Amino acid sequence: MADFKVVVSDPKTKTYQFDVKGTDANKFIGKSIGENIDGGVVGLKGYTLKITGGSDKTGVVMRRDIPGPKRRKILLSASTGYKPKSNGVRRRKLMHGREIATDTIQINTKIIGYGEKPIDEILGGSPAEGVEE
């Protein structure tokens, strides 16, 4: 069984984090960066999410241009996963492929399709109306 932390970024407001376990977590396995998924998996019924990245159990980040779920050492200049201190510096770093596997811990997503209810209302975080102090 896989357990994931799914980070959902709302471009309009803020970011939310959900723990996904059991059969819902298995729906993520085999998906790749750039694919769209149903938000009902994390409890956001009617929403559509796009996978933008993630990291595995050791903190190695996922890269869109590495096929499969394996980890590989690739030569990097300034890009995802490496920020050189001066121009022209390159370094060989360990990166995770774009496909989600059982060793993935965190999955980053963003909302591309909104449901009928706002997220705060779904999560129960909206302030009570009509309350006077």
N, C-alpha and C positions, 0 to 999 in steps of 0.2 A: 504494500500500500504506500502511496505517495502522499505527502503532506506539503502544501505550498503556502507561502505568504504571497497574496496577490495584492499588489499596490495599484490602485485605480486612481489615475490622475484626471481630474475634471479641468479642462482648459479654461472654463469660465470662473471657477472658484478655487478649490483646493484639492488635496490628495487624501485618499482614504485607504486603509489597509484592512484586508480580510484574511482570515485563516481558513483554508479550504482543505478538507480531509475526506477520506473515504472514496466513494464512487464519484463524487463531484470532482475530486482531484484527478482521477483517472481520465477525465474528459480532456485534460490539458496535455497529457502525454502524447507525443507525436506531432503536436502543433508546432509551427515555426514562427519566427519573428515576422511580422507583417500580416499574419492571418487574423481574421475577425472571428470572435466567439460571442456566444450569447451571454449577456450579463446575469441571467438567471442562475448561472453556476455559482456566483458569489452572492446571490441574494438581491440583485438589482434587476427585477423582472421588467422586461420591455427595453432594456438598454442593450447597446451593442458596443463591445470593447475590441480594441485592436492591440495585439501583443507588440510591445516596443522593445523588449529586452528582458534581462534577468541576470541571475548569478547562481552558481552551484554551491554545494555544501562547504567549499573552501574559499568562497568569495571570488572565484574566477568569473569574469563577466562574459556574457554571450555576445557574439558578433554576427551581424547579418550576413557577412560574406564568407563564412566558414560553413560548409554543408555538413549535415548530420549532427548527432548529439555528442560526439567525441570532443576531447580536449586536445589541442594542438599548440605547438610552439610556432609562432609566426613572427616574421620581421616587421616591425612597425615603425612608422614615423608618426607625426602628430595625428592622432585619430582616436576612436573609441578604445579606451583601456590604457592609453599611454600619452603623457604630456611631457615632451622633452624640455630640458632647461635652456637649451640654446638651439638655434636653427641648424638643420641638417643632421641632427643626431638621430640615429635609428637604434632600435633595441629588439632583441628576440624575447617575446613574452608569451606566457601560457594563456590561451583563450579558449572559451567553450564554443561549440558549434551553435547554429541558430535553432536547432530542434530541441524541444523540451523533453527531458528524460527524468528518470526517477531520482537522479542525484541533484536535480535542480531544486533549489530552496525558495528563491524569490522570483516572481514573475511580474514584470512591469507592464502595465496596460494604460491605455487612454480611452476616454469615452468618445466615440464617433457618432453614436446614435442615442438620442435621449428617449426615455419612457414618458408615460403620462404624469407620474408623480416625481417631484424633485427628490434628490438623494437624501437630504436632511429629513424629509417626511418619511421616507422608507425606513431609515435608520432610527427614527424616533428622537432626533436631536433638535427638532424645531421648538422654539420657546412656546409656552402656553399662551393662548390668546385671551385677552380680557382679564388678566391678573393685575390687580392694583396693589401698590405697596402702601 
